[in-house]
């Protein structure tokens, strides 16, 4: 016996529509976020600023010259105190 079509306001159809809309919004926001991140990385390089990213719990810095380092370019290590 064929299964009856669900009523347009049935819980099953409402849930299916909700999931479809959730997936659509997820992909839309993911695309918008990816575009914004790509634009920000390009702008940082244009301005001579390093890009920061996290991989396996370690912070890396991509310098404008293309070098990737784990040393923070914003806080260079302190020079030894030779004044004493």
Protein Blocks (a to p, Z undefined) as FASTA:
>chain_A
ZZddddfkbfklmmmmmmmmmmmmmmmmmmmmmmmmmmmmmmmmmnopacdddeehiacd
ddfkopacfbdfklccddddfkZZ
